[in-house]
């Protein structure tokens, strides 16, 4: 059974930073691809960043140069460092594990004020 628990969301002013964390239970973290998605009100869920089990990363164009995804195998945790935040980054951010099935966390709200 896989459980993903996100933390680190909150309210921040434009230009500020937040770091999201996602702690995974289970035994497959080290061999699974991990990702961060977000969903703003009235919009579809979109991929923000992903990282393979080997550390290869991929970013949405809208966050390149501002966000960094990383993972720490010893802690079964994936992070999303978000810098230079913009109001359009406001959304619920979801952690995802991709291994045979898709697993999702409950989401954490990020609100960026202008």
Gaussian input, Z-matrix of N, CA and C with variables (Angstrom, degrees):
# hf/3-21g

backbone

0 1
 N
 C     1     B1
 C     2     B2     1     A1
 N     3     B3     2     A2     1     D1
 C     4     B4     3     A3     2     D2
 C     5     B5     4     A4     3     D3
 N     6     B6     5     A5     4     D4
 C     7     B7     6     A6     5     D5
 C     8     B8     7     A7     6     D6
 N     9     B9     8     A8     7     D7
 C    10    B10     9     A9     8     D8
 C    11    B11    10    A10     9     D9
 N    12    B12    11    A11    10    D10
 C    13    B13    12    A12    11    D11
 C    14    B14    13    A13    12    D12
 N    15    B15    14    A14    13    D13
 C    16    B16    15    A15    14    D14
 C    17    B17    16    A16    15    D15
 N    18    B18    17    A17    16    D16
 C    19    B19    18    A18    17    D17
 C    20    B20    19    A19    18    D18
 N    21    B21    20    A20    19    D19
 C    22    B22    21    A21    20    D20
 C    23    B23    22    A22    21    D21
 N    24    B24    23    A23    22    D22
 C    25    B25    24    A24    23    D23
 C    26    B26    25    A25    24    D24
 N    27    B27    26    A26    25    D25
 C    28    B28    27    A27    26    D26
 C    29    B29    28    A28    27    D27
 N    30    B30    29    A29    28    D28
 C    31    B31    30    A30    29    D29
 C    32    B32    31    A31    30    D30
 N    33    B33    32    A32    31    D31
 C    34    B34    33    A33    32    D32
 C    35    B35    34    A34    33    D33
 N    36    B36    35    A35    34    D34
 C    37    B37    36    A36    35    D35
 C    38    B38    37    A37    36    D36
 N    39    B39    38    A38    37    D37
 C    40    B40    39    A39    38    D38
 C    41    B41    40    A40    39    D39
 N    42    B42    41    A41    40    D40
 C    43    B43    42    A42    41    D41
 C    44    B44    43    A43    42    D42
 N    45    B45    44    A44    43    D43
 C    46    B46    45    A45    44    D44
 C    47    B47    46    A46    45    D45
 N    48    B48    47    A47    46    D46
 C    49    B49    48    A48    47    D47
 C    50    B50    49    A49    48    D48
 N    51    B51    50    A50    49    D49
 C    52    B52    51    A51    50    D50
 C    53    B53    52    A52    51    D51
 N    54    B54    53    A53    52    D52
 C    55    B55    54    A54    53    D53
 C    56    B56    55    A55    54    D54
 N    57    B57    56    A56    55    D55
 C    58    B58    57    A57    56    D56
 C    59    B59    58    A58    57    D57
 N    60    B60    59    A59    58    D58
 C    61    B61    60    A60    59    D59
 C    62    B62    61    A61    60    D60
 N    63    B63    62    A62    61    D61
 C    64    B64    63    A63    62    D62
 C    65    B65    64    A64    63    D63
 N    66    B66    65    A65    64    D64
 C    67    B67    66    A66    65    D65
 C    68    B68    67    A67    66    D66
 N    69    B69    68    A68    67    D67
 C    70    B70    69    A69    68    D68
 C    71    B71    70    A70    69    D69
 N    72    B72    71    A71    70    D70
 C    73    B73    72    A72    71    D71
 C    74    B74    73    A73    72    D72
 N    75    B75    74    A74    73    D73
 C    76    B76    75    A75    74    D74
 C    77    B77    76    A76    75    D75
 N    78    B78    77    A77    76    D76
 C    79    B79    78    A78    77    D77
 C    80    B80    79    A79    78    D78
 N    81    B81    80    A80    79    D79
 C    82    B82    81    A81    80    D80
 C    83    B83    82    A82    81    D81
 N    84    B84    83    A83    82    D82
 C    85    B85    84    A84    83    D83
 C    86    B86    85    A85    84    D84
 N    87    B87    86    A86    85    D85
 C    88    B88    87    A87    86    D86
 C    89    B89    88    A88    87    D87
 N    90    B90    89    A89    88    D88
 C    91    B91    90    A90    89    D89
 C    92    B92    91    A91    90    D90
 N    93    B93    92    A92    91    D91
 C    94    B94    93    A93    92    D92
 C    95    B95    94    A94    93    D93
 N    96    B96    95    A95    94    D94
 C    97    B97    96    A96    95    D95
 C    98    B98    97    A97    96    D96
 N    99    B99    98    A98    97    D97
 C   100   B100    99    A99    98    D98
 C   101   B101   100   A100    99    D99
 N   102   B102   101   A101   100   D100
 C   103   B103   102   A102   101   D101
 C   104   B104   103   A103   102   D102
 N   105   B105   104   A104   103   D103
 C   106   B106   105   A105   104   D104
 C   107   B107   106   A106   105   D105
 N   108   B108   107   A107   106   D106
 C   109   B109   108   A108   107   D107
 C   110   B110   109   A109   108   D108
 N   111   B111   110   A110   109   D109
 C   112   B112   111   A111   110   D110
 C   113   B113   112   A112   111   D111
 N   114   B114   113   A113   112   D112
 C   115   B115   114   A114   113   D113
 C   116   B116   115   A115   114   D114
 N   117   B117   116   A116   115   D115
 C   118   B118   117   A117   116   D116
 C   119   B119   118   A118   117   D117
 N   120   B120   119   A119   118   D118
 C   121   B121   120   A120   119   D119
 C   122   B122   121   A121   120   D120
 N   123   B123   122   A122   121   D121
 C   124   B124   123   A123   122   D122
 C   125   B125   124   A124   123   D123
 N   126   B126   125   A125   124   D124
 C   127   B127   126   A126   125   D125
 C   128   B128   127   A127   126   D126
 N   129   B129   128   A128   127   D127
 C   130   B130   129   A129   128   D128
 C   131   B131   130   A130   129   D129
 N   132   B132   131   A131   130   D130
 C   133   B133   132   A132   131   D131
 C   134   B134   133   A133   132   D132
 N   135   B135   134   A134   133   D133
 C   136   B136   135   A135   134   D134
 C   137   B137   136   A136   135   D135
 N   138   B138   137   A137   136   D136
 C   139   B139   138   A138   137   D137
 C   140   B140   139   A139   138   D138
 N   141   B141   140   A140   139   D139
 C   142   B142   141   A141   140   D140
 C   143   B143   142   A142   141   D141
 N   144   B144   143   A143   142   D142
 C   145   B145   144   A144   143   D143
 C   146   B146   145   A145   144   D144
 N   147   B147   146   A146   145   D145
 C   148   B148   147   A147   146   D146
 C   149   B149   148   A148   147   D147
 N   150   B150   149   A149   148   D148
 C   151   B151   150   A150   149   D149
 C   152   B152   151   A151   150   D150
 N   153   B153   152   A152   151   D151
 C   154   B154   153   A153   152   D152
 C   155   B155   154   A154   153   D153
 N   156   B156   155   A155   154   D154
 C   157   B157   156   A156   155   D155
 C   158   B158   157   A157   156   D156
 N   159   B159   158   A158   157   D157
 C   160   B160   159   A159   158   D158
 C   161   B161   160   A160   159   D159
 N   162   B162   161   A161   160   D160
 C   163   B163   162   A162   161   D161
 C   164   B164   163   A163   162   D162
 N   165   B165   164   A164   163   D163
 C   166   B166   165   A165   164   D164
 C   167   B167   166   A166   165   D165
 N   168   B168   167   A167   166   D166
 C   169   B169   168   A168   167   D167
 C   170   B170   169   A169   168   D168
 N   171   B171   170   A170   169   D169
 C   172   B172   171   A171   170   D170
 C   173   B173   172   A172   171   D171
 N   174   B174   173   A173   172   D172
 C   175   B175   174   A174   173   D173
 C   176   B176   175   A175   174   D174
 N   177   B177   176   A176   175   D175
 C   178   B178   177   A177   176   D176
 C   179   B179   178   A178   177   D177
 N   180   B180   179   A179   178   D178
 C   181   B181   180   A180   179   D179
 C   182   B182   181   A181   180   D180
 N   183   B183   182   A182   181   D181
 C   184   B184   183   A183   182   D182
 C   185   B185   184   A184   183   D183
 N   186   B186   185   A185   184   D184
 C   187   B187   186   A186   185   D185
 C   188   B188   187   A187   186   D186
 N   189   B189   188   A188   187   D187
 C   190   B190   189   A189   188   D188
 C   191   B191   190   A190   189   D189
 N   192   B192   191   A191   190   D190
 C   193   B193   192   A192   191   D191
 C   194   B194   193   A193   192   D192
 N   195   B195   194   A194   193   D193
 C   196   B196   195   A195   194   D194
 C   197   B197   196   A196   195   D195
 N   198   B198   197   A197   196   D196
 C   199   B199   198   A198   197   D197
 C   200   B200   199   A199   198   D198
 N   201   B201   200   A200   199   D199
 C   202   B202   201   A201   200   D200
 C   203   B203   202   A202   201   D201
 N   204   B204   203   A203   202   D202
 C   205   B205   204   A204   203   D203
 C   206   B206   205   A205   204   D204
 N   207   B207   206   A206   205   D205
 C   208   B208   207   A207   206   D206
 C   209   B209   208   A208   207   D207
 N   210   B210   209   A209   208   D208
 C   211   B211   210   A210   209   D209
 C   212   B212   211   A211   210   D210
 N   213   B213   212   A212   211   D211
 C   214   B214   213   A213   212   D212
 C   215   B215   214   A214   213   D213
 N   216   B216   215   A215   214   D214
 C   217   B217   216   A216   215   D215
 C   218   B218   217   A217   216   D216
 N   219   B219   218   A218   217   D217
 C   220   B220   219   A219   218   D218
 C   221   B221   220   A220   219   D219
 N   222   B222   221   A221   220   D220
 C   223   B223   222   A222   221   D221
 C   224   B224   223   A223   222   D222
 N   225   B225   224   A224   223   D223
 C   226   B226   225   A225   224   D224
 C   227   B227   226   A226   225   D225
 N   228   B228   227   A227   226   D226
 C   229   B229   228   A228   227   D227
 C   230   B230   229   A229   228   D228
 N   231   B231   230   A230   229   D229
 C   232   B232   231   A231   230   D230
 C   233   B233   232   A232   231   D231
 N   234   B234   233   A233   232   D232
 C   235   B235   234   A234   233   D233
 C   236   B236   235   A235   234   D234
 N   237   B237   236   A236   235   D235
 C   238   B238   237   A237   236   D236
 C   239   B239   238   A238   237   D237
 N   240   B240   239   A239   238   D238
 C   241   B241   240   A240   239   D239
 C   242   B242   241   A241   240   D240
 N   243   B243   242   A242   241   D241
 C   244   B244   243   A243   242   D242
 C   245   B245   244   A244   243   D243
 N   246   B246   245   A245   244   D244
 C   247   B247   246   A246   245   D245
 C   248   B248   247   A247   246   D246
 N   249   B249   248   A248   247   D247
 C   250   B250   249   A249   248   D248
 C   251   B251   250   A250   249   D249
 N   252   B252   251   A251   250   D250
 C   253   B253   252   A252   251   D251
 C   254   B254   253   A253   252   D252
 N   255   B255   254   A254   253   D253
 C   256   B256   255   A255   254   D254
 C   257   B257   256   A256   255   D255
 N   258   B258   257   A257   256   D256
 C   259   B259   258   A258   257   D257
 C   260   B260   259   A259   258   D258
 N   261   B261   260   A260   259   D259
 C   262   B262   261   A261   260   D260
 C   263   B263   262   A262   261   D261
 N   264   B264   263   A263   262   D262
 C   265   B265   264   A264   263   D263
 C   266   B266   265   A265   264   D264
 N   267   B267   266   A266   265   D265
 C   268   B268   267   A267   266   D266
 C   269   B269   268   A268   267   D267
 N   270   B270   269   A269   268   D268
 C   271   B271   270   A270   269   D269
 C   272   B272   271   A271   270   D270
 N   273   B273   272   A272   271   D271
 C   274   B274   273   A273   272   D272
 C   275   B275   274   A274   273   D273
 N   276   B276   275   A275   274   D274
 C   277   B277   276   A276   275   D275
 C   278   B278   277   A277   276   D276
 N   279   B279   278   A278   277   D277
 C   280   B280   279   A279   278   D278
 C   281   B281   280   A280   279   D279
 N   282   B282   281   A281   280   D280
 C   283   B283   282   A282   281   D281
 C   284   B284   283   A283   282   D282
 N   285   B285   284   A284   283   D283
 C   286   B286   285   A285   284   D284
 C   287   B287   286   A286   285   D285
 N   288   B288   287   A287   286   D286
 C   289   B289   288   A288   287   D287
 C   290   B290   289   A289   288   D288
 N   291   B291   290   A290   289   D289
 C   292   B292   291   A291   290   D290
 C   293   B293   292   A292   291   D291
 N   294   B294   293   A293   292   D292
 C   295   B295   294   A294   293   D293
 C   296   B296   295   A295   294   D294
 N   297   B297   296   A296   295   D295
 C   298   B298   297   A297   296   D296
 C   299   B299   298   A298   297   D297
 N   300   B300   299   A299   298   D298
 C   301   B301   300   A300   299   D299
 C   302   B302   301   A301   300   D300
 N   303   B303   302   A302   301   D301
 C   304   B304   303   A303   302   D302
 C   305   B305   304   A304   303   D303
 N   306   B306   305   A305   304   D304
 C   307   B307   306   A306   305   D305
 C   308   B308   307   A307   306   D306
 N   309   B309   308   A308   307   D307
 C   310   B310   309   A309   308   D308
 C   311   B311   310   A310   309   D309
 N   312   B312   311   A311   310   D310
 C   313   B313   312   A312   311   D311
 C   314   B314   313   A313   312   D312
 N   315   B315   314   A314   313   D313
 C   316   B316   315   A315   314   D314
 C   317   B317   316   A316   315   D315
 N   318   B318   317   A317   316   D316
 C   319   B319   318   A318   317   D317
 C   320   B320   319   A319   318   D318
 N   321   B321   320   A320   319   D319
 C   322   B322   321   A321   320   D320
 C   323   B323   322   A322   321   D321
 N   324   B324   323   A323   322   D322
 C   325   B325   324   A324   323   D323
 C   326   B326   325   A325   324   D324
 N   327   B327   326   A326   325   D325
 C   328   B328   327   A327   326   D326
 C   329   B329   328   A328   327   D327
 N   330   B330   329   A329   328   D328
 C   331   B331   330   A330   329   D329
 C   332   B332   331   A331   330   D330
 N   333   B333   332   A332   331   D331
 C   334   B334   333   A333   332   D332
 C   335   B335   334   A334   333   D333
 N   336   B336   335   A335   334   D334
 C   337   B337   336   A336   335   D335
 C   338   B338   337   A337   336   D336
 N   339   B339   338   A338   337   D337
 C   340   B340   339   A339   338   D338
 C   341   B341   340   A340   339   D339

   B1=1.4498
   B2=1.5276
   B3=1.3200
   B4=1.4566
   B5=1.5231
   B6=1.3053
   B7=1.4641
   B8=1.5238
   B9=1.3185
   B10=1.4511
   B11=1.5189
   B12=1.3257
   B13=1.4582
   B14=1.5245
   B15=1.3383
   B16=1.4676
   B17=1.5185
   B18=1.3142
   B19=1.4577
   B20=1.5204
   B21=1.3295
   B22=1.4560
   B23=1.5158
   B24=1.3117
   B25=1.4590
   B26=1.5171
   B27=1.3385
   B28=1.4496
   B29=1.5053
   B30=1.3195
   B31=1.4588
   B32=1.5213
   B33=1.3193
   B34=1.4605
   B35=1.5224
   B36=1.3109
   B37=1.4614
   B38=1.5272
   B39=1.2941
   B40=1.4637
   B41=1.5241
   B42=1.3306
   B43=1.4523
   B44=1.5087
   B45=1.3135
   B46=1.4528
   B47=1.5191
   B48=1.3331
   B49=1.4616
   B50=1.5210
   B51=1.3165
   B52=1.4535
   B53=1.5198
   B54=1.3175
   B55=1.4664
   B56=1.5210
   B57=1.3161
   B58=1.4618
   B59=1.5243
   B60=1.3201
   B61=1.4563
   B62=1.5186
   B63=1.3086
   B64=1.4619
   B65=1.5202
   B66=1.3186
   B67=1.4562
   B68=1.5200
   B69=1.3191
   B70=1.4645
   B71=1.5166
   B72=1.3251
   B73=1.4637
   B74=1.5187
   B75=1.3149
   B76=1.4536
   B77=1.5110
   B78=1.3269
   B79=1.4588
   B80=1.5251
   B81=1.3324
   B82=1.4565
   B83=1.5175
   B84=1.3315
   B85=1.4590
   B86=1.5270
   B87=1.3133
   B88=1.4634
   B89=1.5295
   B90=1.3187
   B91=1.4617
   B92=1.5234
   B93=1.3192
   B94=1.4671
   B95=1.5202
   B96=1.3211
   B97=1.4598
   B98=1.5258
   B99=1.3144
   B100=1.4573
   B101=1.5216
   B102=1.3167
   B103=1.4588
   B104=1.5152
   B105=1.3143
   B106=1.4573
   B107=1.5255
   B108=1.3121
   B109=1.4535
   B110=1.5247
   B111=1.3223
   B112=1.4623
   B113=1.5194
   B114=1.3211
   B115=1.4674
   B116=1.5087
   B117=1.3172
   B118=1.4624
   B119=1.5280
   B120=1.3240
   B121=1.4725
   B122=1.5241
   B123=1.3264
   B124=1.4549
   B125=1.5106
   B126=1.3242
   B127=1.4608
   B128=1.5174
   B129=1.3186
   B130=1.4569
   B131=1.5323
   B132=1.3179
   B133=1.4512
   B134=1.5244
   B135=1.3298
   B136=1.4560
   B137=1.5206
   B138=1.3224
   B139=1.4544
   B140=1.5187
   B141=1.3205
   B142=1.4595
   B143=1.5250
   B144=1.3304
   B145=1.4555
   B146=1.5154
   B147=1.3355
   B148=1.4511
   B149=1.5209
   B150=1.3331
   B151=1.4620
   B152=1.5232
   B153=1.3244
   B154=1.4538
   B155=1.5231
   B156=1.3260
   B157=1.4630
   B158=1.5287
   B159=1.3122
   B160=1.4601
   B161=1.5117
   B162=1.3446
   B163=1.4561
   B164=1.5144
   B165=1.3264
   B166=1.4648
   B167=1.5243
   B168=1.3292
   B169=1.4607
   B170=1.5217
   B171=1.3192
   B172=1.4608
   B173=1.5224
   B174=1.3447
   B175=1.4637
   B176=1.5159
   B177=1.3043
   B178=1.4614
   B179=1.5266
   B180=1.3141
   B181=1.4617
   B182=1.5233
   B183=1.3182
   B184=1.4659
   B185=1.5233
   B186=1.3272
   B187=1.4705
   B188=1.5265
   B189=1.3212
   B190=1.4641
   B191=1.5204
   B192=1.3266
   B193=1.4599
   B194=1.5051
   B195=1.3479
   B196=1.4697
   B197=1.5241
   B198=1.3301
   B199=1.4635
   B200=1.5290
   B201=1.3318
   B202=1.4586
   B203=1.5194
   B204=1.3256
   B205=1.4577
   B206=1.5234
   B207=1.3228
   B208=1.4605
   B209=1.5195
   B210=1.3229
   B211=1.4583
   B212=1.5174
   B213=1.3119
   B214=1.4538
   B215=1.5175
   B216=1.3339
   B217=1.4638
   B218=1.5224
   B219=1.3226
   B220=1.4639
   B221=1.5276
   B222=1.3478
   B223=1.4611
   B224=1.5219
   B225=1.3282
   B226=1.4693
   B227=1.5277
   B228=1.2962
   B229=1.4637
   B230=1.5227
   B231=1.3181
   B232=1.4644
   B233=1.5196
   B234=1.3247
   B235=1.4586
   B236=1.5282
   B237=1.3168
   B238=1.4580
   B239=1.5285
   B240=1.3156
   B241=1.4605
   B242=1.5191
   B243=1.3197
   B244=1.4575
   B245=1.5229
   B246=1.3138
   B247=1.4656
   B248=1.5239
   B249=1.3100
   B250=1.4736
   B251=1.5280
   B252=1.2993
   B253=1.4651
   B254=1.5223
   B255=1.3243
   B256=1.4589
   B257=1.5223
   B258=1.3225
   B259=1.4739
   B260=1.5292
   B261=1.3246
   B262=1.4682
   B263=1.5235
   B264=1.3274
   B265=1.4684
   B266=1.5300
   B267=1.3182
   B268=1.4573
   B269=1.5199
   B270=1.3357
   B271=1.4636
   B272=1.5230
   B273=1.3121
   B274=1.4636
   B275=1.5194
   B276=1.3031
   B277=1.4583
   B278=1.5319
   B279=1.3305
   B280=1.4493
   B281=1.5238
   B282=1.3036
   B283=1.4547
   B284=1.5239
   B285=1.3042
   B286=1.4606
   B287=1.5225
   B288=1.3303
   B289=1.4581
   B290=1.5155
   B291=1.3146
   B292=1.4571
   B293=1.5266
   B294=1.3444
   B295=1.4576
   B296=1.5125
   B297=1.3076
   B298=1.4692
   B299=1.5298
   B300=1.3139
   B301=1.4557
   B302=1.5210
   B303=1.3373
   B304=1.4597
   B305=1.5166
   B306=1.3214
   B307=1.4515
   B308=1.5190
   B309=1.3425
   B310=1.4607
   B311=1.5238
   B312=1.3256
   B313=1.4440
   B314=1.5196
   B315=1.3233
   B316=1.4630
   B317=1.5245
   B318=1.3095
   B319=1.4611
   B320=1.5152
   B321=1.3224
   B322=1.4579
   B323=1.5307
   B324=1.3190
   B325=1.4580
   B326=1.5236
   B327=1.3119
   B328=1.4629
   B329=1.5247
   B330=1.3150
   B331=1.4515
   B332=1.5195
   B333=1.3259
   B334=1.4601
   B335=1.5212
   B336=1.3147
   B337=1.4578
   B338=1.5237
   B339=1.3210
   B340=1.4774
   B341=1.5175
   A1=109.22
   A2=116.08
   A3=121.64
   A4=109.18
   A5=115.32
   A6=120.79
   A7=108.52
   A8=115.54
   A9=122.45
   A10=108.25
   A11=116.34
   A12=121.08
   A13=108.91
   A14=114.95
   A15=120.28
   A16=110.44
   A17=115.18
   A18=121.72
   A19=108.75
   A20=115.54
   A21=120.02
   A22=115.79
   A23=117.28
   A24=118.76
   A25=111.28
   A26=115.50
   A27=119.59
   A28=111.87
   A29=114.79
   A30=123.02
   A31=108.90
   A32=115.59
   A33=120.45
   A34=108.69
   A35=116.34
   A36=120.11
   A37=110.31
   A38=115.51
   A39=120.40
   A40=110.14
   A41=114.83
   A42=120.68
   A43=114.02
   A44=116.35
   A45=121.40
   A46=113.14
   A47=114.88
   A48=121.61
   A49=110.91
   A50=115.31
   A51=123.29
   A52=107.99
   A53=115.97
   A54=120.09
   A55=108.37
   A56=114.77
   A57=121.16
   A58=109.31
   A59=115.41
   A60=121.89
   A61=109.14
   A62=115.51
   A63=121.68
   A64=107.75
   A65=115.41
   A66=121.24
   A67=109.15
   A68=115.71
   A69=121.52
   A70=110.98
   A71=114.99
   A72=120.06
   A73=108.24
   A74=116.54
   A75=119.31
   A76=111.76
   A77=114.94
   A78=120.73
   A79=114.11
   A80=117.12
   A81=117.93
   A82=113.45
   A83=117.93
   A84=120.25
   A85=111.41
   A86=117.33
   A87=120.88
   A88=113.02
   A89=117.65
   A90=120.04
   A91=112.46
   A92=116.40
   A93=120.77
   A94=111.20
   A95=115.08
   A96=120.13
   A97=108.38
   A98=115.80
   A99=121.09
   A100=109.40
   A101=115.20
   A102=117.83
   A103=111.91
   A104=113.76
   A105=122.13
   A106=107.95
   A107=115.09
   A108=122.91
   A109=107.79
   A110=115.22
   A111=118.86
   A112=110.15
   A113=113.54
   A114=120.04
   A115=108.91
   A116=114.80
   A117=121.17
   A118=108.73
   A119=117.55
   A120=120.28
   A121=111.68
   A122=115.46
   A123=120.72
   A124=115.10
   A125=117.27
   A126=120.63
   A127=110.51
   A128=115.12
   A129=119.73
   A130=110.22
   A131=114.36
   A132=119.66
   A133=108.65
   A134=116.31
   A135=120.64
   A136=110.62
   A137=115.01
   A138=121.09
   A139=109.62
   A140=115.85
   A141=121.48
   A142=110.02
   A143=115.78
   A144=120.81
   A145=109.09
   A146=115.87
   A147=120.32
   A148=109.07
   A149=114.16
   A150=119.87
   A151=107.63
   A152=115.71
   A153=120.19
   A154=110.17
   A155=115.39
   A156=119.25
   A157=111.15
   A158=116.39
   A159=120.96
   A160=114.76
   A161=116.22
   A162=119.25
   A163=115.92
   A164=117.76
   A165=119.19
   A166=108.76
   A167=116.26
   A168=120.99
   A169=112.50
   A170=113.88
   A171=121.57
   A172=107.55
   A173=116.69
   A174=121.01
   A175=111.28
   A176=115.25
   A177=119.90
   A178=108.46
   A179=116.29
   A180=120.13
   A181=111.84
   A182=116.36
   A183=120.66
   A184=113.15
   A185=117.97
   A186=119.87
   A187=112.90
   A188=117.66
   A189=120.25
   A190=110.64
   A191=115.27
   A192=120.50
   A193=114.44
   A194=116.71
   A195=120.11
   A196=112.60
   A197=116.63
   A198=121.57
   A199=109.60
   A200=115.36
   A201=121.15
   A202=109.21
   A203=115.38
   A204=120.76
   A205=108.71
   A206=116.23
   A207=120.81
   A208=108.48
   A209=115.43
   A210=119.24
   A211=109.96
   A212=114.33
   A213=121.74
   A214=107.56
   A215=115.28
   A216=119.68
   A217=112.15
   A218=117.30
   A219=120.38
   A220=111.57
   A221=115.80
   A222=119.76
   A223=112.46
   A224=117.25
   A225=120.47
   A226=111.01
   A227=116.85
   A228=121.48
   A229=110.90
   A230=114.88
   A231=121.62
   A232=107.90
   A233=115.20
   A234=121.38
   A235=110.55
   A236=114.82
   A237=120.92
   A238=107.23
   A239=115.41
   A240=120.80
   A241=108.12
   A242=116.22
   A243=121.67
   A244=108.94
   A245=115.69
   A246=121.88
   A247=109.78
   A248=115.45
   A249=121.91
   A250=110.77
   A251=115.57
   A252=120.32
   A253=111.70
   A254=114.44
   A255=122.46
   A256=109.71
   A257=117.92
   A258=119.32
   A259=112.64
   A260=117.46
   A261=119.66
   A262=113.17
   A263=118.22
   A264=121.02
   A265=111.38
   A266=117.14
   A267=121.06
   A268=110.47
   A269=116.27
   A270=121.79
   A271=108.86
   A272=114.78
   A273=120.30
   A274=107.18
   A275=116.77
   A276=122.62
   A277=108.98
   A278=114.74
   A279=121.53
   A280=110.98
   A281=115.40
   A282=121.98
   A283=108.86
   A284=116.47
   A285=121.66
   A286=110.60
   A287=115.31
   A288=122.21
   A289=108.22
   A290=116.25
   A291=121.71
   A292=108.83
   A293=115.60
   A294=120.83
   A295=108.24
   A296=116.66
   A297=124.42
   A298=110.82
   A299=116.91
   A300=122.09
   A301=109.45
   A302=114.55
   A303=120.36
   A304=109.25
   A305=116.39
   A306=121.84
   A307=107.94
   A308=115.83
   A309=121.10
   A310=110.91
   A311=114.99
   A312=120.12
   A313=110.33
   A314=115.45
   A315=120.44
   A316=112.44
   A317=116.86
   A318=121.32
   A319=112.24
   A320=114.93
   A321=121.73
   A322=108.11
   A323=115.89
   A324=120.93
   A325=110.72
   A326=115.11
   A327=122.39
   A328=107.68
   A329=116.28
   A330=121.53
   A331=109.15
   A332=115.51
   A333=121.70
   A334=108.35
   A335=116.17
   A336=120.32
   A337=110.21
   A338=114.34
   A339=119.01
   A340=111.79
   D1=127.27
   D2=-179.54
   D3=-104.59
   D4=131.60
   D5=171.96
   D6=-126.83
   D7=138.02
   D8=178.24
   D9=-120.46
   D10=127.46
   D11=-177.89
   D12=-124.49
   D13=114.59
   D14=-179.73
   D15=-90.45
   D16=154.41
   D17=173.36
   D18=-154.81
   D19=164.97
   D20=173.97
   D21=106.09
   D22=-4.04
   D23=178.07
   D24=-71.87
   D25=173.45
   D26=178.66
   D27=162.40
   D28=-165.49
   D29=-179.82
   D30=-105.64
   D31=130.75
   D32=-179.00
   D33=-143.81
   D34=151.92
   D35=176.87
   D36=-79.72
   D37=155.17
   D38=176.49
   D39=-54.76
   D40=136.83
   D41=-176.42
   D42=93.09
   D43=-11.23
   D44=-178.97
   D45=-83.57
   D46=-175.05
   D47=-176.12
   D48=-132.11
   D49=151.75
   D50=171.16
   D51=-143.15
   D52=153.02
   D53=172.21
   D54=-124.01
   D55=121.34
   D56=176.08
   D57=-93.29
   D58=145.57
   D59=175.85
   D60=-126.01
   D61=149.38
   D62=176.72
   D63=-138.03
   D64=112.14
   D65=179.26
   D66=-96.25
   D67=129.93
   D68=-176.85
   D69=-110.95
   D70=136.34
   D71=171.51
   D72=-94.88
   D73=172.47
   D74=178.83
   D75=94.64
   D76=179.20
   D77=-170.69
   D78=-109.59
   D79=5.34
   D80=-172.21
   D81=-107.85
   D82=4.44
   D83=-175.73
   D84=-53.82
   D85=-44.68
   D86=-172.16
   D87=-67.95
   D88=-17.69
   D89=-178.80
   D90=-113.04
   D91=4.85
   D92=-177.23
   D93=-103.15
   D94=147.25
   D95=168.63
   D96=-77.18
   D97=143.16
   D98=-179.58
   D99=-122.91
   D100=150.37
   D101=179.65
   D102=-149.94
   D103=162.03
   D104=171.58
   D105=-117.36
   D106=130.39
   D107=176.18
   D108=-120.14
   D109=162.92
   D110=174.17
   D111=-142.16
   D112=154.50
   D113=178.21
   D114=-139.29
   D115=116.62
   D116=176.35
   D117=-91.41
   D118=157.81
   D119=-179.65
   D120=-55.76
   D121=129.18
   D122=178.13
   D123=77.90
   D124=5.19
   D125=-178.56
   D126=-121.83
   D127=161.97
   D128=177.84
   D129=-78.50
   D130=155.84
   D131=175.75
   D132=-66.88
   D133=136.90
   D134=-177.74
   D135=-131.31
   D136=150.55
   D137=176.62
   D138=-73.51
   D139=131.05
   D140=176.22
   D141=-98.52
   D142=-50.34
   D143=-178.31
   D144=-159.88
   D145=152.96
   D146=176.75
   D147=-140.95
   D148=159.29
   D149=178.78
   D150=-144.29
   D151=131.15
   D152=179.98
   D153=-78.39
   D154=172.20
   D155=178.21
   D156=-61.17
   D157=-27.52
   D158=179.75
   D159=-90.68
   D160=-1.63
   D161=175.71
   D162=100.02
   D163=4.61
   D164=177.56
   D165=-74.63
   D166=132.95
   D167=-174.21
   D168=-113.42
   D169=156.76
   D170=178.65
   D171=-145.13
   D172=139.73
   D173=-176.03
   D174=-131.87
   D175=147.58
   D176=168.78
   D177=-66.99
   D178=146.68
   D179=-178.54
   D180=-57.00
   D181=-33.86
   D182=-174.94
   D183=-68.96
   D184=-15.70
   D185=-177.34
   D186=-118.75
   D187=-3.81
   D188=-179.56
   D189=-57.12
   D190=134.23
   D191=-179.64
   D192=85.62
   D193=-10.99
   D194=179.83
   D195=-116.07
   D196=-34.85
   D197=-177.20
   D198=-109.32
   D199=148.39
   D200=176.35
   D201=-135.39
   D202=125.69
   D203=175.70
   D204=-99.41
   D205=141.85
   D206=177.77
   D207=-150.17
   D208=165.30
   D209=178.85
   D210=-140.21
   D211=149.72
   D212=179.72
   D213=-125.90
   D214=103.85
   D215=-173.16
   D216=-64.84
   D217=-35.14
   D218=-177.35
   D219=-63.88
   D220=-24.83
   D221=-178.77
   D222=-109.91
   D223=4.97
   D224=-177.50
   D225=50.83
   D226=44.01
   D227=-172.66
   D228=-132.21
   D229=139.79
   D230=172.80
   D231=-117.59
   D232=144.39
   D233=-175.80
   D234=-121.24
   D235=156.24
   D236=169.84
   D237=-134.02
   D238=106.24
   D239=175.69
   D240=-86.80
   D241=122.39
   D242=-176.14
   D243=-118.11
   D244=115.74
   D245=179.07
   D246=-115.94
   D247=164.85
   D248=178.47
   D249=48.63
   D250=48.19
   D251=-175.72
   D252=-64.38
   D253=145.88
   D254=-179.74
   D255=-120.69
   D256=156.41
   D257=177.57
   D258=-54.89
   D259=-32.79
   D260=-179.93
   D261=-72.24
   D262=-5.46
   D263=173.22
   D264=-82.79
   D265=-6.61
   D266=179.24
   D267=-60.84
   D268=125.39
   D269=-176.98
   D270=-178.83
   D271=171.11
   D272=165.68
   D273=-88.86
   D274=127.64
   D275=-177.47
   D276=-103.08
   D277=131.17
   D278=-177.16
   D279=-118.79
   D280=138.49
   D281=173.28
   D282=-88.88
   D283=141.75
   D284=-178.98
   D285=-132.81
   D286=138.75
   D287=171.49
   D288=-116.49
   D289=129.18
   D290=-177.00
   D291=-117.66
   D292=100.12
   D293=174.17
   D294=-152.97
   D295=101.56
   D296=-175.05
   D297=67.10
   D298=-48.47
   D299=174.10
   D300=-122.74
   D301=166.55
   D302=172.92
   D303=-96.00
   D304=131.01
   D305=176.09
   D306=-119.60
   D307=142.11
   D308=-175.07
   D309=-129.15
   D310=145.78
   D311=169.97
   D312=-83.98
   D313=-178.33
   D314=-175.90
   D315=-83.47
   D316=-14.42
   D317=179.04
   D318=95.79
   D319=150.83
   D320=176.43
   D321=-137.06
   D322=134.89
   D323=-175.16
   D324=-81.39
   D325=132.15
   D326=171.70
   D327=-119.83
   D328=122.95
   D329=179.24
   D330=-123.99
   D331=124.55
   D332=-179.45
   D333=-113.69
   D334=117.48
   D335=-178.70
   D336=-92.70
   D337=148.82
   D338=-178.38
   D339=-90.81

